Amino acid sequence: MSDIPSDIIKLSFEKALAELEEIVDNLENGSIDLEKSIEFYTRGSHLKAHCQQKLNDAVLKLEEIKVSSDGKVSKKEIE
């Protein structure tokens, strides 16, 4: 899934997740035809990969934050 479409890359995490939830709802309902289901599944896979990358980036940022024993927050040096 490294070829995430540019329109998905531009989405915020929240918007991508909302669209992914909508796709999942449509697929679970079973009210769409097979061809549309395949399109939704493919887009959903891209949205999932995009959301996962956004989460991974957030974790890296959080790991850079260091809290000392006296409660002071500073940025941890990346080794």
PDB file with SEQRES, HELIX, SHEET and CRYST1 records, atoms N, CA, C and O in Angstrom:
SEQRES   1 A   79  MET SER ASP ILE PRO SER ASP ILE ILE LYS LEU SER PHE          
SEQRES   2 A   79  GLU LYS ALA LEU ALA GLU LEU GLU GLU ILE VAL ASP ASN          
SEQRES   3 A   79  LEU GLU ASN GLY SER ILE ASP LEU GLU LYS SER ILE GLU          
SEQRES   4 A   79  PHE TYR THR ARG GLY SER HIS LEU LYS ALA HIS CYS GLN          
SEQRES   5 A   79  GLN LYS LEU ASN ASP ALA VAL LEU LYS LEU GLU GLU ILE          
SEQRES   6 A   79  LYS VAL SER SER ASP GLY LYS VAL SER LYS LYS GLU ILE          
SEQRES   7 A   79  GLU                                                          
HELIX    1 AA1 SER A    6  ILE A    9  1                                   4    
HELIX    2 AA2 PHE A   13  ASN A   29  1                                  17    
HELIX    3 AA3 LEU A   34  GLU A   63  1                                  30    
SHEET    1 AA1 2 ILE A  65  VAL A  67  0                                        
SHEET    2 AA1 2 VAL A  73  LYS A  75 -1                                        
CRYST1    1.000    1.000    1.000  90.00  90.00  90.00 P 1           1          
ATOM      1  N   MET A   1       0.809  -1.193   0.000  1.00  0.00           N  
ATOM      2  CA  MET A   1       0.000   0.000   0.000  1.00  0.00           C  
ATOM      3  C   MET A   1       0.855   1.262   0.000  1.00  0.00           C  
ATOM      4  O   MET A   1       0.436   2.281   0.549  1.00  0.00           O  
ATOM      5  N   SER A   2       2.009   1.221  -0.584  1.00  0.00           N  
ATOM      6  CA  SER A   2       2.867   2.394  -0.592  1.00  0.00           C  
ATOM      7  C   SER A   2       2.395   3.424  -1.610  1.00  0.00           C  
ATOM      8  O   SER A   2       2.834   4.573  -1.561  1.00  0.00           O  
ATOM      9  N   ASP A   3       1.526   3.050  -2.516  1.00  0.00           N  
ATOM     10  CA  ASP A   3       1.017   3.978  -3.523  1.00  0.00           C  
ATOM     11  C   ASP A   3      -0.314   4.561  -3.085  1.00  0.00           C  
ATOM     12  O   ASP A   3      -1.345   4.337  -3.720  1.00  0.00           O  
ATOM     13  N   ILE A   4      -0.278   5.310  -1.995  1.00  0.00           N  
ATOM     14  CA  ILE A   4      -1.489   5.933  -1.483  1.00  0.00           C  
ATOM     15  C   ILE A   4      -1.826   7.128  -2.380  1.00  0.00           C  
ATOM     16  O   ILE A   4      -0.974   7.985  -2.616  1.00  0.00           O  
ATOM     17  N   PRO A   5      -3.056   7.188  -2.878  1.00  0.00           N  
ATOM     18  CA  PRO A   5      -3.440   8.297  -3.760  1.00  0.00           C  
ATOM     19  C   PRO A   5      -3.254   9.665  -3.084  1.00  0.00           C  
ATOM     20  O   PRO A   5      -3.411   9.795  -1.870  1.00  0.00           O  
ATOM     21  N   SER A   6      -2.922  10.662  -3.877  1.00  0.00           N  
ATOM     22  CA  SER A   6      -2.627  11.989  -3.338  1.00  0.00           C  
ATOM     23  C   SER A   6      -3.829  12.609  -2.628  1.00  0.00           C  
ATOM     24  O   SER A   6      -3.652  13.364  -1.671  1.00  0.00           O  
ATOM     25  N   ASP A   7      -5.050  12.304  -3.079  1.00  0.00           N  
ATOM     26  CA  ASP A   7      -6.212  12.877  -2.398  1.00  0.00           C  
ATOM     27  C   ASP A   7      -6.349  12.338  -0.976  1.00  0.00           C  
ATOM     28  O   ASP A   7      -6.872  13.027  -0.100  1.00  0.00           O  
ATOM     29  N   ILE A   8      -5.885  11.117  -0.744  1.00  0.00           N  
ATOM     30  CA  ILE A   8      -5.926  10.546   0.599  1.00  0.00           C  
ATOM     31  C   ILE A   8      -4.782  11.118   1.438  1.00  0.00           C  
ATOM     32  O   ILE A   8      -4.974  11.426   2.614  1.00  0.00           O  
ATOM     33  N   ILE A   9      -3.620  11.259   0.857  1.00  0.00           N  
ATOM     34  CA  ILE A   9      -2.469  11.806   1.580  1.00  0.00           C  
ATOM     35  C   ILE A   9      -2.785  13.197   2.135  1.00  0.00           C  
ATOM     36  O   ILE A   9      -2.285  13.570   3.196  1.00  0.00           O  
ATOM     37  N   LYS A  10      -3.603  13.954   1.428  1.00  0.00           N  
ATOM     38  CA  LYS A  10      -3.954  15.310   1.856  1.00  0.00           C  
ATOM     39  C   LYS A  10      -4.927  15.334   3.034  1.00  0.00           C  
ATOM     40  O   LYS A  10      -5.094  16.371   3.676  1.00  0.00           O  
ATOM     41  N   LEU A  11      -5.570  14.203   3.322  1.00  0.00           N  
ATOM     42  CA  LEU A  11      -6.572  14.158   4.388  1.00  0.00           C  
ATOM     43  C   LEU A  11      -5.927  14.164   5.770  1.00  0.00           C  
ATOM     44  O   LEU A  11      -4.854  13.600   5.982  1.00  0.00           O  
ATOM     45  N   SER A  12      -6.613  14.815   6.697  1.00  0.00           N  
ATOM     46  CA  SER A  12      -6.193  14.730   8.100  1.00  0.00           C  
ATOM     47  C   SER A  12      -6.524  13.327   8.603  1.00  0.00           C  
ATOM     48  O   SER A  12      -7.275  12.590   7.964  1.00  0.00           O  
ATOM     49  N   PHE A  13      -5.971  12.976   9.727  1.00  0.00           N  
ATOM     50  CA  PHE A  13      -6.263  11.679  10.321  1.00  0.00           C  
ATOM     51  C   PHE A  13      -7.764  11.533  10.562  1.00  0.00           C  
ATOM     52  O   PHE A  13      -8.356  10.502  10.245  1.00  0.00           O  
ATOM     53  N   GLU A  14      -8.368  12.575  11.124  1.00  0.00           N  
ATOM     54  CA  GLU A  14      -9.780  12.523  11.477  1.00  0.00           C  
ATOM     55  C   GLU A  14     -10.675  12.338  10.249  1.00  0.00           C  
ATOM     56  O   GLU A  14     -11.621  11.551  10.283  1.00  0.00           O  
ATOM     57  N   LYS A  15     -10.380  13.053   9.178  1.00  0.00           N  
ATOM     58  CA  LYS A  15     -11.197  12.923   7.967  1.00  0.00           C  
ATOM     59  C   LYS A  15     -11.004  11.558   7.311  1.00  0.00           C  
ATOM     60  O   LYS A  15     -11.961  10.957   6.823  1.00  0.00           O  
ATOM     61  N   ALA A  16      -9.771  11.076   7.301  1.00  0.00           N  
ATOM     62  CA  ALA A  16      -9.496   9.757   6.721  1.00  0.00           C  
ATOM     63  C   ALA A  16     -10.197   8.668   7.527  1.00  0.00           C  
ATOM     64  O   ALA A  16     -10.768   7.738   6.956  1.00  0.00           O  
ATOM     65  N   LEU A  17     -10.155   8.782   8.838  1.00  0.00           N  
ATOM     66  CA  LEU A  17     -10.804   7.792   9.693  1.00  0.00           C  
ATOM     67  C   LEU A  17     -12.323   7.820   9.507  1.00  0.00           C  
ATOM     68  O   LEU A  17     -12.962   6.769   9.463  1.00  0.00           O  
ATOM     69  N   ALA A  18     -12.896   9.009   9.398  1.00  0.00           N  
ATOM     70  CA  ALA A  18     -14.349   9.121   9.180  1.00  0.00           C  
ATOM     71  C   ALA A  18     -14.749   8.468   7.862  1.00  0.00           C  
ATOM     72  O   ALA A  18     -15.754   7.761   7.794  1.00  0.00           O  
ATOM     73  N   GLU A  19     -13.963   8.705   6.818  1.00  0.00           N  
ATOM     74  CA  GLU A  19     -14.271   8.091   5.522  1.00  0.00           C  
ATOM     75  C   GLU A  19     -14.109   6.573   5.596  1.00  0.00           C  
ATOM     76  O   GLU A  19     -14.911   5.833   5.027  1.00  0.00           O  
ATOM     77  N   LEU A  20     -13.081   6.115   6.291  1.00  0.00           N  
ATOM     78  CA  LEU A  20     -12.867   4.678   6.452  1.00  0.00           C  
ATOM     79  C   LEU A  20     -14.039   4.037   7.199  1.00  0.00           C  
ATOM     80  O   LEU A  20     -14.495   2.956   6.826  1.00  0.00           O  
ATOM     81  N   GLU A  21     -14.522   4.692   8.241  1.00  0.00           N  
ATOM     82  CA  GLU A  21     -15.673   4.174   8.990  1.00  0.00           C  
ATOM     83  C   GLU A  21     -16.919   4.082   8.103  1.00  0.00           C  
ATOM     84  O   GLU A  21     -17.694   3.130   8.196  1.00  0.00           O  
ATOM     85  N   GLU A  22     -17.092   5.080   7.251  1.00  0.00           N  
ATOM     86  CA  GLU A  22     -18.233   5.064   6.328  1.00  0.00           C  
ATOM     87  C   GLU A  22     -18.125   3.903   5.341  1.00  0.00           C  
ATOM     88  O   GLU A  22     -19.116   3.238   5.037  1.00  0.00           O  
ATOM     89  N   ILE A  23     -16.925   3.670   4.851  1.00  0.00           N  
ATOM     90  CA  ILE A  23     -16.698   2.555   3.924  1.00  0.00           C  
ATOM     91  C   ILE A  23     -16.989   1.223   4.611  1.00  0.00           C  
ATOM     92  O   ILE A  23     -17.641   0.349   4.039  1.00  0.00           O  
ATOM     93  N   VAL A  24     -16.504   1.078   5.832  1.00  0.00           N  
ATOM     94  CA  VAL A  24     -16.742  -0.163   6.572  1.00  0.00           C  
ATOM     95  C   VAL A  24     -18.241  -0.381   6.766  1.00  0.00           C  
ATOM     96  O   VAL A  24     -18.740  -1.493   6.591  1.00  0.00           O  
ATOM     97  N   ASP A  25     -18.956   0.683   7.127  1.00  0.00           N  
ATOM     98  CA  ASP A  25     -20.413   0.564   7.287  1.00  0.00           C  
ATOM     99  C   ASP A  25     -21.079   0.101   5.998  1.00  0.00           C  
ATOM    100  O   ASP A  25     -21.941  -0.777   6.019  1.00  0.00           O  
ATOM    101  N   ASN A  26     -20.678   0.694   4.876  1.00  0.00           N  
ATOM    102  CA  ASN A  26     -21.253   0.302   3.581  1.00  0.00           C  
ATOM    103  C   ASN A  26     -20.935  -1.144   3.238  1.00  0.00           C  
ATOM    104  O   ASN A  26     -21.798  -1.864   2.735  1.00  0.00           O  
ATOM    105  N   LEU A  27     -19.731  -1.572   3.499  1.00  0.00           N  
ATOM    106  CA  LEU A  27     -19.354  -2.961   3.200  1.00  0.00           C  
ATOM    107  C   LEU A  27     -20.092  -3.939   4.108  1.00  0.00           C  
ATOM    108  O   LEU A  27     -20.510  -5.009   3.666  1.00  0.00           O  
ATOM    109  N   GLU A  28     -20.252  -3.567   5.380  1.00  0.00           N  
ATOM    110  CA  GLU A  28     -20.951  -4.458   6.311  1.00  0.00           C  
ATOM    111  C   GLU A  28     -22.444  -4.568   5.990  1.00  0.00           C  
ATOM    112  O   GLU A  28     -23.053  -5.612   6.221  1.00  0.00           O  
ATOM    113  N   ASN A  29     -23.026  -3.500   5.463  1.00  0.00           N  
ATOM    114  CA  ASN A  29     -24.449  -3.531   5.103  1.00  0.00           C  
ATOM    115  C   ASN A  29     -24.730  -4.494   3.964  1.00  0.00           C  
ATOM    116  O   ASN A  29     -25.811  -5.078   3.888  1.00  0.00           O  
ATOM    117  N   GLY A  30     -23.754  -4.660   3.075  1.00  0.00           N  
ATOM    118  CA  GLY A  30     -23.939  -5.559   1.947  1.00  0.00           C  
ATOM    119  C   GLY A  30     -24.931  -5.051   0.924  1.00  0.00           C  
ATOM    120  O   GLY A  30     -25.434  -5.824   0.109  1.00  0.00           O  
ATOM    121  N   SER A  31     -25.219  -3.766   0.957  1.00  0.00           N  
ATOM    122  CA  SER A  31     -26.226  -3.216   0.052  1.00  0.00           C  
ATOM    123  C   SER A  31     -25.636  -2.662  -1.242  1.00  0.00           C  
ATOM    124  O   SER A  31     -26.352  -2.060  -2.042  1.00  0.00           O  
ATOM    125  N   ILE A  32     -24.338  -2.861  -1.450  1.00  0.00           N  
ATOM    126  CA  ILE A  32     -23.702  -2.371  -2.681  1.00  0.00           C  
ATOM    127  C   ILE A  32     -23.246  -3.548  -3.525  1.00  0.00           C  
ATOM    128  O   ILE A  32     -23.000  -4.642  -3.017  1.00  0.00           O  
ATOM    129  N   ASP A  33     -23.141  -3.305  -4.807  1.00  0.00           N  
ATOM    130  CA  ASP A  33     -22.768  -4.394  -5.705  1.00  0.00           C  
ATOM    131  C   ASP A  33     -21.286  -4.749  -5.571  1.00  0.00           C  
ATOM    132  O   ASP A  33     -20.516  -4.028  -4.936  1.00  0.00           O  
ATOM    133  N   LEU A  34     -20.910  -5.853  -6.171  1.00  0.00           N  
ATOM    134  CA  LEU A  34     -19.560  -6.388  -6.044  1.00  0.00           C  
ATOM    135  C   LEU A  34     -18.500  -5.414  -6.544  1.00  0.00           C  
ATOM    136  O   LEU A  34     -17.481  -5.212  -5.883  1.00  0.00           O  
ATOM    137  N   GLU A  35     -18.732  -4.815  -7.693  1.00  0.00           N  
ATOM    138  CA  GLU A  35     -17.754  -3.894  -8.277  1.00  0.00           C  
ATOM    139  C   GLU A  35     -17.497  -2.707  -7.347  1.00  0.00           C  
ATOM    140  O   GLU A  35     -16.350  -2.312  -7.139  1.00  0.00           O  
ATOM    141  N   LYS A  36     -18.554  -2.153  -6.798  1.00  0.00           N  
ATOM    142  CA  LYS A  36     -18.421  -1.014  -5.877  1.00  0.00           C  
ATOM    143  C   LYS A  36     -17.749  -1.468  -4.585  1.00  0.00           C  
ATOM    144  O   LYS A  36     -16.970  -0.720  -3.995  1.00  0.00           O  
ATOM    145  N   SER A  37     -18.046  -2.684  -4.144  1.00  0.00           N  
ATOM    146  CA  SER A  37     -17.419  -3.225  -2.942  1.00  0.00           C  
ATOM    147  C   SER A  37     -15.904  -3.314  -3.113  1.00  0.00           C  
ATOM    148  O   SER A  37     -15.149  -2.999  -2.193  1.00  0.00           O  
ATOM    149  N   ILE A  38     -15.467  -3.742  -4.289  1.00  0.00           N  
ATOM    150  CA  ILE A  38     -14.028  -3.838  -4.568  1.00  0.00           C  
ATOM    151  C   ILE A  38     -13.392  -2.452  -4.541  1.00  0.00           C  
ATOM    152  O   ILE A  38     -12.306  -2.274  -3.987  1.00  0.00           O  
ATOM    153  N   GLU A  39     -14.068  -1.467  -5.141  1.00  0.00           N  
ATOM    154  CA  GLU A  39     -13.562  -0.090  -5.118  1.00  0.00           C  
ATOM    155  C   GLU A  39     -13.470   0.427  -3.684  1.00  0.00           C  
ATOM    156  O   GLU A  39     -12.465   1.022  -3.295  1.00  0.00           O  
ATOM    157  N   PHE A  40     -14.528   0.194  -2.899  1.00  0.00           N  
ATOM    158  CA  PHE A  40     -14.534   0.634  -1.503  1.00  0.00           C  
ATOM    159  C   PHE A  40     -13.426  -0.054  -0.714  1.00  0.00           C  
ATOM    160  O   PHE A  40     -12.732   0.590   0.074  1.00  0.00           O  
ATOM    161  N   TYR A  41     -13.256  -1.353  -0.919  1.00  0.00           N  
ATOM    162  CA  TYR A  41     -12.217  -2.098  -0.199  1.00  0.00           C  
ATOM    163  C   TYR A  41     -10.827  -1.535  -0.509  1.00  0.00           C  
ATOM    164  O   TYR A  41     -10.007  -1.357   0.392  1.00  0.00           O  
ATOM    165  N   THR A  42     -10.574  -1.261  -1.774  1.00  0.00           N  
ATOM    166  CA  THR A  42      -9.277  -0.721  -2.180  1.00  0.00           C  
ATOM    167  C   THR A  42      -9.040   0.645  -1.544  1.00  0.00           C  
ATOM    168  O   THR A  42      -7.970   0.898  -0.990  1.00  0.00           O  
ATOM    169  N   ARG A  43     -10.028   1.517  -1.622  1.00  0.00           N  
ATOM    170  CA  ARG A  43      -9.891   2.840  -1.006  1.00  0.00           C  
ATOM    171  C   ARG A  43      -9.748   2.712   0.509  1.00  0.00           C  
ATOM    172  O   ARG A  43      -8.958   3.426   1.126  1.00  0.00           O  
ATOM    173  N   GLY A  44     -10.503   1.816   1.094  1.00  0.00           N  
ATOM    174  CA  GLY A  44     -10.396   1.588   2.533  1.00  0.00           C  
ATOM    175  C   GLY A  44      -9.007   1.132   2.946  1.00  0.00           C  
ATOM    176  O   GLY A  44      -8.502   1.538   3.992  1.00  0.00           O  
ATOM    177  N   SER A  45      -8.393   0.294   2.135  1.00  0.00           N  
ATOM    178  CA  SER A  45      -7.027  -0.164   2.411  1.00  0.00           C  
ATOM    179  C   SER A  45      -6.048   1.004   2.389  1.00  0.00           C  
ATOM    180  O   SER A  45      -5.149   1.087   3.225  1.00  0.00           O  
ATOM    181  N   HIS A  46      -6.228   1.899   1.431  1.00  0.00           N  
ATOM    182  CA  HIS A  46      -5.371   3.088   1.358  1.00  0.00           C  
ATOM    183  C   HIS A  46      -5.607   4.011   2.546  1.00  0.00           C  
ATOM    184  O   HIS A  46      -4.662   4.560   3.112  1.00  0.00           O  
ATOM    185  N   LEU A  47      -6.869   4.177   2.919  1.00  0.00           N  
ATOM    186  CA  LEU A  47      -7.190   5.021   4.069  1.00  0.00           C  
ATOM    187  C   LEU A  47      -6.597   4.446   5.353  1.00  0.00           C  
ATOM    188  O   LEU A  47      -6.074   5.186   6.186  1.00  0.00           O  
ATOM    189  N   LYS A  48      -6.679   3.133   5.510  1.00  0.00           N  
ATOM    190  CA  LYS A  48      -6.113   2.482   6.693  1.00  0.00           C  
ATOM    191  C   LYS A  48      -4.608   2.705   6.759  1.00  0.00           C  
ATOM    192  O   LYS A  48      -4.070   3.032   7.817  1.00  0.00           O  
ATOM    193  N   ALA A  49      -3.931   2.530   5.632  1.00  0.00           N  
ATOM    194  CA  ALA A  49      -2.480   2.727   5.590  1.00  0.00           C  
ATOM    195  C   ALA A  49      -2.126   4.174   5.934  1.00  0.00           C  
ATOM    196  O   ALA A  49      -1.158   4.428   6.651  1.00  0.00           O  
ATOM    197  N   HIS A  50      -2.907   5.112   5.425  1.00  0.00           N  
ATOM    198  CA  HIS A  50      -2.675   6.534   5.708  1.00  0.00           C  
ATOM    199  C   HIS A  50      -2.874   6.820   7.194  1.00  0.00           C  
ATOM    200  O   HIS A  50      -2.052   7.499   7.810  1.00  0.00           O  
ATOM    201  N   CYS A  51      -3.950   6.311   7.768  1.00  0.00           N  
ATOM    202  CA  CYS A  51      -4.211   6.512   9.197  1.00  0.00           C  
ATOM    203  C   CYS A  51      -3.101   5.892  10.038  1.00  0.00           C  
ATOM    204  O   CYS A  51      -2.653   6.491  11.016  1.00  0.00           O  
ATOM    205  N   GLN A  52      -2.660   4.706   9.664  1.00  0.00           N  
ATOM    206  CA  GLN A  52      -1.594   4.039  10.410  1.00  0.00           C  
ATOM    207  C   GLN A  52      -0.309   4.860  10.362  1.00  0.00           C  
ATOM    208  O   GLN A  52       0.396   4.972  11.366  1.00  0.00           O  
ATOM    209  N   GLN A  53      -0.003   5.432   9.205  1.00  0.00           N  
ATOM    210  CA  GLN A  53       1.196   6.264   9.088  1.00  0.00           C  
ATOM    211  C   GLN A  53       1.081   7.510   9.959  1.00  0.00           C  
ATOM    212  O   GLN A  53       2.052   7.910  10.602  1.00  0.00           O  
ATOM    213  N   LYS A  54      -0.097   8.124   9.983  1.00  0.00           N  
ATOM    214  CA  LYS A  54      -0.321   9.299  10.833  1.00  0.00           C  
ATOM    215  C   LYS A  54      -0.132   8.936  12.306  1.00  0.00           C  
ATOM    216  O   LYS A  54       0.464   9.700  13.064  1.00  0.00           O  
ATOM    217  N   LEU A  55      -0.640   7.767  12.709  1.00  0.00           N  
ATOM    218  CA  LEU A  55      -0.462   7.321  14.092  1.00  0.00           C  
ATOM    219  C   LEU A  55       1.004   7.040  14.402  1.00  0.00           C  
ATOM    220  O   LEU A  55       1.497   7.404  15.469  1.00  0.00           O  
ATOM    221  N   ASN A  56       1.692   6.398  13.480  1.00  0.00           N  
ATOM    222  CA  ASN A  56       3.120   6.126  13.678  1.00  0.00           C  
ATOM    223  C   ASN A  56       3.907   7.420  13.841  1.00  0.00           C  
ATOM    224  O   ASN A  56       4.796   7.508  14.688  1.00  0.00           O  
ATOM    225  N   ASP A  57       3.579   8.428  13.030  1.00  0.00           N  
ATOM    226  CA  ASP A  57       4.244   9.727  13.130  1.00  0.00           C  
ATOM    227  C   ASP A  57       3.973  10.374  14.487  1.00  0.00           C  
ATOM    228  O   ASP A  57       4.869  10.968  15.086  1.00  0.00           O  
ATOM    229  N   ALA A  58       2.739  10.258  14.968  1.00  0.00           N  
ATOM    230  CA  ALA A  58       2.379  10.829  16.266  1.00  0.00           C  
ATOM    231  C   ALA A  58       3.141  10.147  17.392  1.00  0.00           C  
ATOM    232  O   ALA A  58       3.610  10.809  18.318  1.00  0.00           O  
ATOM    233  N   VAL A  59       3.264   8.835  17.316  1.00  0.00           N  
ATOM    234  CA  VAL A  59       4.011   8.090  18.338  1.00  0.00           C  
ATOM    235  C   VAL A  59       5.467   8.547  18.364  1.00  0.00           C  
ATOM    236  O   VAL A  59       6.038   8.733  19.438  1.00  0.00           O  
ATOM    237  N   LEU A  60       6.062   8.725  17.207  1.00  0.00           N  
ATOM    238  CA  LEU A  60       7.445   9.191  17.156  1.00  0.00           C  
ATOM    239  C   LEU A  60       7.590  10.557  17.815  1.00  0.00           C  
ATOM    240  O   LEU A  60       8.565  10.807  18.523  1.00  0.00           O  
ATOM    241  N   LYS A  61       6.631  11.434  17.585  1.00  0.00           N  
ATOM    242  CA  LYS A  61       6.676  12.756  18.207  1.00  0.00           C  
ATOM    243  C   LYS A  61       6.534  12.657  19.718  1.00  0.00           C  
ATOM    244  O   LYS A  61       7.218  13.366  20.456  1.00  0.00           O  
ATOM    245  N   LEU A  62       5.651  11.785  20.180  1.00  0.00           N  
ATOM    246  CA  LEU A  62       5.469  11.607  21.613  1.00  0.00           C  
ATOM    247  C   LEU A  62       6.708  11.005  22.266  1.00  0.00           C  
ATOM    248  O   LEU A  62       7.054  11.345  23.397  1.00  0.00           O  
ATOM    249  N   GLU A  63       7.366  10.114  21.546  1.00  0.00           N  
ATOM    250  CA  GLU A  63       8.567   9.500  22.094  1.00  0.00           C  
ATOM    251  C   GLU A  63       9.709  10.497  22.212  1.00  0.00           C  
ATOM    252  O   GLU A  63      10.661  10.260  22.955  1.00  0.00           O  
ATOM    253  N   GLU A  64       9.629  11.599  21.495  1.00  0.00           N  
ATOM    254  CA  GLU A  64      10.654  12.625  21.570  1.00  0.00           C  
ATOM    255  C   GLU A  64      10.487  13.500  22.806  1.00  0.00           C  
ATOM    256  O   GLU A  64      11.412  14.222  23.180  1.00  0.00           O  
ATOM    257  N   ILE A  65       9.315  13.447  23.447  1.00  0.00           N  
ATOM    258  CA  ILE A  65       9.042  14.269  24.624  1.00  0.00           C  
ATOM    259  C   ILE A  65       9.543  13.530  25.867  1.00  0.00           C  
ATOM    260  O   ILE A  65       9.284  12.341  26.050  1.00  0.00           O  
ATOM    261  N   LYS A  66      10.255  14.253  26.700  1.00  0.00           N  
ATOM    262  CA  LYS A  66      10.830  13.665  27.910  1.00  0.00           C  
ATOM    263  C   LYS A  66      10.294  14.429  29.116  1.00  0.00           C  
ATOM    264  O   LYS A  66      10.282  15.660  29.113  1.00  0.00           O  
ATOM    265  N   VAL A  67       9.847  13.709  30.151  1.00  0.00           N  
ATOM    266  CA  VAL A  67       9.383  14.326  31.379  1.00  0.00           C  
ATOM    267  C   VAL A  67      10.365  13.957  32.479  1.00  0.00           C  
ATOM    268  O   VAL A  67      10.599  12.779  32.749  1.00  0.00           O  
ATOM    269  N   SER A  68      10.940  14.981  33.114  1.00  0.00           N  
ATOM    270  CA  SER A  68      11.908  14.727  34.190  1.00  0.00           C  
ATOM    271  C   SER A  68      11.172  14.382  35.477  1.00  0.00           C  
ATOM    272  O   SER A  68       9.952  14.529  35.558  1.00  0.00           O  
ATOM    273  N   SER A  69      11.910  13.924  36.480  1.00  0.00           N  
ATOM    274  CA  SER A  69      11.307  13.512  37.746  1.00  0.00           C  
ATOM    275  C   SER A  69      10.625  14.675  38.465  1.00  0.00           C  
ATOM    276  O   SER A  69       9.702  14.456  39.250  1.00  0.00           O  
ATOM    277  N   ASP A  70      11.067  15.906  38.207  1.00  0.00           N  
ATOM    278  CA  ASP A  70      10.414  17.052  38.844  1.00  0.00           C  
ATOM    279  C   ASP A  70       9.255  17.602  38.007  1.00  0.00           C  
ATOM    280  O   ASP A  70       8.713  18.660  38.326  1.00  0.00           O  
ATOM    281  N   GLY A  71       8.873  16.897  36.945  1.00  0.00           N  
ATOM    282  CA  GLY A  71       7.718  17.249  36.148  1.00  0.00           C  
ATOM    283  C   GLY A  71       7.976  18.182  34.981  1.00  0.00           C  
ATOM    284  O   GLY A  71       7.040  18.574  34.285  1.00  0.00           O  
ATOM    285  N   LYS A  72       9.227  18.545  34.757  1.00  0.00           N  
ATOM    286  CA  LYS A  72       9.540  19.428  33.640  1.00  0.00           C  
ATOM    287  C   LYS A  72       9.534  18.629  32.340  1.00  0.00           C  
ATOM    288  O   LYS A  72      10.054  17.516  32.270  1.00  0.00           O  
ATOM    289  N   VAL A  73       8.945  19.215  31.338  1.00  0.00           N  
ATOM    290  CA  VAL A  73       8.845  18.573  30.034  1.00  0.00           C  
ATOM    291  C   VAL A  73       9.896  19.162  29.118  1.00  0.00           C  
ATOM    292  O   VAL A  73      10.047  20.380  29.024  1.00  0.00           O  
ATOM    293  N   SER A  74      10.618  18.289  28.446  1.00  0.00           N  
ATOM    294  CA  SER A  74      11.612  18.740  27.479  1.00  0.00           C  
ATOM    295  C   SER A  74      11.629  17.771  26.302  1.00  0.00           C  
ATOM    296  O   SER A  74      11.023  16.700  26.342  1.00  0.00           O  
ATOM    297  N   LYS A  75      12.322  18.169  25.279  1.00  0.00           N  
ATOM    298  CA  LYS A  75      12.427  17.318  24.098  1.00  0.00           C  
ATOM    299  C   LYS A  75      13.611  16.377  24.280  1.00  0.00           C  
ATOM    300  O   LYS A  75      14.720  16.808  24.593  1.00  0.00           O  
ATOM    301  N   LYS A  76      13.364  15.106  24.082  1.00  0.00           N  
ATOM    302  CA  LYS A  76      14.408  14.099  24.201  1.00  0.00           C  
ATOM    303  C   LYS A  76      15.289  14.122  22.968  1.00  0.00           C  
ATOM    304  O   LYS A  76      14.797  14.254  21.847  1.00  0.00           O  
ATOM    305  N   GLU A  77      16.561  13.996  23.169  1.00  0.00           N  
ATOM    306  CA  GLU A  77      17.501  13.949  22.049  1.00  0.00           C  
ATOM    307  C   GLU A  77      17.316  12.643  21.296  1.00  0.00           C  
ATOM    308  O   GLU A  77      17.246  11.572  21.899  1.00  0.00           O  
ATOM    309  N   ILE A  78      17.238  12.734  19.995  1.00  0.00           N  
ATOM    310  CA  ILE A  78      17.109  11.546  19.162  1.00  0.00           C  
ATOM    311  C   ILE A  78      18.501  11.012  18.878  1.00  0.00           C  
ATOM    312  O   ILE A  78      19.378  11.731  18.399  1.00  0.00           O  
ATOM    313  N   GLU A  79      18.679   9.757  19.180  1.00  0.00           N  
ATOM    314  CA  GLU A  79      20.013   9.134  19.001  1.00  0.00           C  
ATOM    315  C   GLU A  79      20.126   8.454  17.682  1.00  0.00           C  
ATOM    316  O   GLU A  79      21.170   7.883  17.369  1.00  0.00           O  
TER     317      GLU A  79                                                      
END                                                                             
